[in-house]
Amino acid sequence: MKYKSMLYMFSLILVFKGISFVFAEAPATAKIVFASSLNVKAKGGSDIYIMNPDGSDRINLTRHDAEDSEPTWSPSGRHILFTSDRDGDNDLYRMNADGTNVRKIFKKWANRSNPAWSPDGRQIAYFRGDEQAIYIASSDGANEERLVNGWHPTWSPDGTEIAFVSLEESLDIRVIDLKTRLERVIVPMEKSLLHEPVWSPDGTKIAFNRVNILLFILKGLFNAKDNPPAQTIDTVNSDGTEIEAIVVDGTQVSSPAWSPQSNALIYSQLSGKERHLFKISLGNLASEQITHAGTNYSSDWFDPTALPVQPQPHLLTTVWGKMKIQN
């Protein structure tokens, strides 16, 4: 009997040892994940890359003749969620941080994009183009639920709210309380198109892309360079106060993403015929270009040193170790 028990325990050890080899690992150093057209032969295609925050050590993760875009790190950094049309139309996919084990999130297709992880990694929010609405679901694709008419969802760091661009009569930036389902306006439209809100990791601000419609048309028609910028990257306090233009050079800019320390932004900017990623410090507003080949956009920044050792009391999480296992 004792021999059988020891044999059973030894078998379990071997099983769990074998399983441990397939667990995804997070990057050991800070990495930026982004979409790029570099070396993609298919017209309109793009791959998911990672690189260091200074633009060095660029690595292609997907290598597929599809349009892979909108990558976002899981909270633990062990997985990447992204949008792809590799099966014909846009839907959401998930892969390990090193590009292995790519799999579709949902069994039933729908036109899904704009993915965002919840802070505990248990849920995702996304846009469904077939219904012009934001949905939330479990990170494995179960329990899909319609939330609100809108797009570009971004989760608050405490997990209680989602900011988004409304698709009601007024295309403003709003925040919805996930418990009460009450909405509040953060940034009114005011003759501008508002895009891509993203919540800062410290919870204090939301960055977004603003396009002045009239100026954008005039610049396109008359190539006016001395007028105020038609397109900017702005920030606003999470309560809707103190809107500040961060990137104001007037060139086409988009896709803001926060540094894990909430002290810098990455954004995409048109440079010649290509789009490149730039990094700007919120302290002195000094900007530097970090990509130099291909068209680059849709970035997200992960830093293992920024992960909390213990969850904060206000987060909708339990234990950090459990969170890491689930995402």
C-alpha distance (Angstrom), angle and dihedral (degrees) to the residues before:
residue distance angle dihedral
M1 . . .
K2 3.79 . .
Y3 3.81 89.1 .
K4 3.82 91.4 54.0
S5 3.82 91.5 49.0
M6 3.80 91.8 51.0
L7 3.82 90.7 47.6
Y8 3.80 90.0 50.0
M9 3.81 92.8 50.5
F10 3.82 90.8 46.9
S11 3.81 90.1 52.0
L12 3.81 90.8 51.4
I13 3.79 91.0 51.3
L14 3.79 90.5 52.6
V15 3.80 91.5 47.9
F16 3.81 94.3 50.4
K17 3.77 91.3 42.8
G18 3.79 89.2 55.3
I19 3.80 92.2 47.1
S20 3.79 92.1 52.1
F21 3.79 90.3 64.9
V22 3.82 92.1 63.2
F23 3.80 95.3 50.1
A24 3.79 111.7 113.4
E25 3.79 117.1 -116.3
A26 3.78 128.2 -146.1
P27 3.82 120.5 -126.8
A28 3.80 112.4 -87.2
T29 3.81 91.6 -138.0
A30 3.80 135.9 34.0
K31 3.81 114.0 -69.1
I32 3.79 137.3 -178.9
V33 3.79 117.7 -145.0
F34 3.81 117.9 -157.7
A35 3.80 146.2 152.6
S36 3.81 120.7 -102.4
S37 3.80 138.9 175.2
L38 3.81 92.3 -149.7
N39 3.83 112.3 134.3
V40 3.82 92.4 -5.6
K41 3.81 108.7 138.4
A42 3.80 97.7 -168.4
K43 3.80 114.5 89.4
G44 3.79 110.1 -107.9
G45 3.79 91.6 9.1
S46 3.80 127.5 135.4
D47 3.79 137.9 179.0
I48 3.79 133.9 -145.6
Y49 3.80 113.7 -108.9
I50 3.78 136.0 179.4
M51 3.81 127.3 -152.8
N52 3.78 142.0 162.7
P53 3.83 116.7 -83.9
D54 3.83 89.5 -103.1
G55 3.82 91.4 55.8
S56 3.80 97.1 -104.4
D57 3.83 129.0 126.4
R58 3.81 96.1 32.6
I59 3.84 112.5 -167.9
N60 3.83 128.6 -174.2
L61 3.82 110.0 -136.0
T62 3.80 104.6 179.2
R63 3.84 108.7 31.9
H64 3.79 93.7 -172.6
D65 3.82 132.2 140.6
A66 3.79 90.9 -123.1
E67 3.78 135.5 90.3
D68 3.79 102.2 -92.9
S69 3.81 109.8 179.0
E70 3.82 148.0 139.9
P71 3.83 96.3 54.2
T72 3.80 117.9 -174.9
W73 3.81 130.2 -177.6
S74 3.79 121.0 -121.2
P75 3.84 111.1 -119.6
S76 3.81 91.0 -100.6
G77 3.81 94.0 45.2
R78 3.79 92.0 -124.5
H79 3.81 96.0 111.4
I80 3.79 139.7 34.1
L81 3.79 123.7 -146.3
F82 3.81 116.5 -156.7
T83 3.80 146.1 162.4
S84 3.81 121.0 -111.4
D85 3.80 140.0 168.6
R86 3.82 92.3 -157.2
D87 3.81 91.3 123.3
G88 3.80 94.4 47.2
D89 3.82 105.2 -80.8
N90 3.79 136.6 33.1
D91 3.78 118.4 -70.8
L92 3.80 137.5 142.2
Y93 3.81 125.7 -84.5
R94 3.77 134.8 -178.7
M95 3.79 130.7 -152.5
N96 3.77 140.3 169.4
A97 3.79 117.0 -90.0
D98 3.82 90.3 -102.4
G99 3.83 92.7 54.2
T100 3.81 97.0 -102.2
N101 3.80 128.4 125.4
V102 3.82 98.7 30.5
R103 3.79 110.5 -171.9
K104 3.78 138.7 164.7
I105 3.81 116.4 -105.6
F106 3.81 99.1 -147.2
K107 3.80 128.8 45.7
K108 3.80 93.4 -152.2
W109 3.83 116.5 56.8
A110 3.80 123.4 -121.3
N111 3.80 129.8 157.5
R112 3.81 96.9 -92.2
S113 3.81 129.1 169.3
N114 3.85 142.9 137.8
P115 3.84 94.5 65.8
A116 3.82 121.9 -165.5
W117 3.83 130.0 178.4
S118 3.78 122.5 -133.6
P119 3.85 112.2 -120.1
D120 3.82 92.0 -105.6
G121 3.82 93.2 47.6
R122 3.80 93.5 -124.4
Q123 3.79 97.4 108.1
I124 3.78 140.6 32.7
A125 3.80 131.1 -152.4
Y126 3.80 122.3 -152.8
F127 3.79 146.3 156.6
R128 3.80 122.1 -98.8
G129 3.78 109.5 -154.4
D130 3.79 93.8 -166.1
E131 3.81 89.4 64.2
Q132 3.83 101.5 23.5
A133 3.79 87.8 -127.6
I134 3.79 142.8 118.0
Y135 3.79 116.7 -114.4
I136 3.78 133.2 -172.0
A137 3.80 126.3 -152.5
S138 3.77 141.9 162.1
S139 3.79 112.8 -78.1
D140 3.82 88.6 -108.0
G141 3.82 91.8 56.1
A142 3.81 97.8 -101.0
N143 3.82 127.0 126.7
E144 3.81 97.0 28.7
E145 3.81 110.4 -167.4
R146 3.81 132.7 -179.3
L147 3.81 110.8 -125.2
V148 3.82 112.9 174.7
N149 3.82 143.4 -31.5
G150 3.80 104.3 -87.7
W151 3.80 147.0 78.0
H152 3.82 141.9 -125.7
P153 3.84 97.2 49.5
T154 3.81 119.4 -165.0
W155 3.78 123.3 -174.5
S156 3.81 122.3 -130.7
P157 3.84 111.5 -119.9
D158 3.81 91.2 -115.8
G159 3.82 91.0 54.8
T160 3.81 95.7 -126.4
E161 3.82 100.3 104.5
I162 3.80 142.9 32.5
A163 3.80 123.6 -149.6
F164 3.80 117.1 -151.8
V165 3.79 146.0 155.6
S166 3.79 108.5 -94.2
L167 3.80 119.5 -128.2
E168 3.78 93.8 -163.0
E169 3.84 122.6 103.1
S170 3.81 91.0 -63.8
L171 3.82 114.3 50.7
D172 3.79 94.5 -149.6
I173 3.79 132.7 138.8
R174 3.78 111.1 -96.5
V175 3.79 138.6 175.4
I176 3.80 122.5 -138.3
D177 3.81 123.3 -157.6
L178 3.81 106.5 -131.9
K179 3.81 92.9 -149.3
T180 3.80 101.8 45.2
R181 3.85 97.3 22.5
L182 3.81 88.6 -136.6
E183 3.82 116.4 147.9
R184 3.81 131.7 -147.1
V185 3.81 129.5 -172.4
I186 3.82 114.8 -117.5
V187 3.82 101.2 173.6
P188 3.84 120.1 14.6
M189 3.79 117.6 -141.1
E190 3.88 97.7 -119.3
K191 3.85 99.5 174.9
S192 3.81 92.2 -45.3
L193 3.77 134.3 103.4
L194 3.79 110.5 -125.2
H195 3.79 119.7 -155.2
E196 3.79 144.5 171.2
P197 3.82 105.4 10.4
V198 3.80 112.6 -166.2
W199 3.81 125.6 -174.2
S200 3.81 118.7 -130.2
P201 3.83 115.0 -117.0
D202 3.82 91.3 -118.4
G203 3.82 90.0 54.7
T204 3.80 96.4 -126.2
K205 3.82 101.7 105.7
I206 3.78 145.1 27.3
A207 3.82 120.8 -146.5
F208 3.79 120.1 -154.3
N209 3.80 144.5 165.5
R210 3.82 117.9 -106.7
V211 3.82 124.1 -165.0
N212 3.82 118.5 -169.3
I213 3.80 99.3 -145.2
L214 3.81 98.5 -155.1
L215 3.81 95.5 44.7
F216 3.80 91.1 45.6
I217 3.83 90.7 55.5
L218 3.81 93.1 44.8
K219 3.79 93.0 49.7
G220 3.78 90.2 50.2
L221 3.79 93.1 49.9
F222 3.79 100.5 40.5
N223 3.82 102.5 20.5
A224 3.81 88.4 -126.7
K225 3.79 110.5 -176.7
D226 3.80 102.7 170.2
N227 3.80 97.8 60.5
P228 3.81 123.8 93.1
P229 3.83 113.8 -72.7
A230 3.79 115.4 -81.1
Q231 3.78 93.9 -155.4
T232 3.81 128.8 36.4
I233 3.79 142.8 165.6
D234 3.81 107.6 -125.4
T235 3.78 136.3 -177.8
V236 3.80 128.8 -149.4
N237 3.78 132.0 -173.8
S238 3.79 111.4 -102.9
D239 3.81 89.4 -111.2
G240 3.82 90.8 57.7
T241 3.80 98.2 -103.0
E242 3.82 131.5 121.7
I243 3.79 106.2 24.1
E244 3.82 110.3 -162.0
A245 3.81 129.9 -174.3
I246 3.82 107.9 -132.3
V247 3.82 102.6 174.0
V248 3.81 108.5 37.4
D249 3.81 107.1 154.4
G250 3.79 92.8 115.0
T251 3.81 97.3 -123.3
Q252 3.79 116.9 124.9
V253 3.80 105.9 -79.9
S254 3.80 132.0 175.6
S255 3.83 146.8 143.3
P256 3.82 103.4 61.7
A257 3.81 116.8 -164.1
W258 3.82 128.8 -179.6
S259 3.78 128.8 -125.6
P260 3.83 111.4 -120.0
Q261 3.83 88.7 -109.9
S262 3.85 91.8 52.6
N263 3.82 91.0 -126.4
A264 3.82 100.0 106.8
L265 3.80 142.1 32.5
I266 3.78 133.8 -143.9
Y267 3.79 117.3 -150.6
S268 3.80 140.3 168.5
Q269 3.81 119.6 -114.9
L270 3.78 133.6 -176.0
S271 3.80 110.1 -112.8
G272 3.80 113.1 176.2
K273 3.81 107.0 -47.8
E274 3.82 94.7 -24.9
R275 3.77 136.1 66.6
H276 3.79 118.4 -127.7
L277 3.77 135.4 -170.9
F278 3.78 118.9 -111.2
K279 3.79 131.0 -173.1
I280 3.82 121.5 -145.5
S281 3.79 128.7 -171.3
L282 3.80 114.9 -133.9
G283 3.80 89.2 -148.5
N284 3.80 101.9 62.2
L285 3.85 98.7 2.6
A286 3.81 89.6 -124.5
S287 3.80 110.1 160.1
E288 3.82 129.6 -156.6
Q289 3.80 131.8 -175.8
I290 3.81 113.6 -122.1
T291 3.83 103.2 177.6
H292 3.79 124.8 52.8
A293 3.82 107.5 173.6
G294 3.78 134.3 54.1
T295 3.80 126.8 4.4
N296 3.82 109.5 -61.3
Y297 3.80 130.7 -170.3
S298 3.85 145.5 130.2
S299 3.79 100.3 62.1
D300 3.81 134.0 177.6
W301 3.81 128.5 -172.4
F302 3.82 126.9 -139.8
D303 3.80 127.5 -176.4
P304 3.83 120.6 177.3
T305 3.81 90.7 -155.5
A306 3.81 89.7 62.5
L307 3.82 94.3 59.5
P308 3.83 113.7 109.6
V309 3.79 116.9 -119.0
Q310 3.80 90.9 -144.4
P311 3.81 128.5 23.7
Q312 3.79 117.8 -104.0
P313 3.84 115.1 -110.8
H314 3.82 92.9 -117.3
L315 3.82 95.0 52.9
L316 3.78 120.9 100.5
T317 3.80 91.0 -122.6
T318 3.76 136.6 101.4
V319 3.78 115.5 -156.2
W320 3.81 125.2 -2.9
G321 3.81 90.8 -132.8
K322 3.79 91.0 55.3
M323 3.79 90.7 48.7
K324 3.79 91.2 53.4
I325 3.79 91.8 51.4
Q326 3.81 93.8 50.9
N327 3.79 98.5 51.0
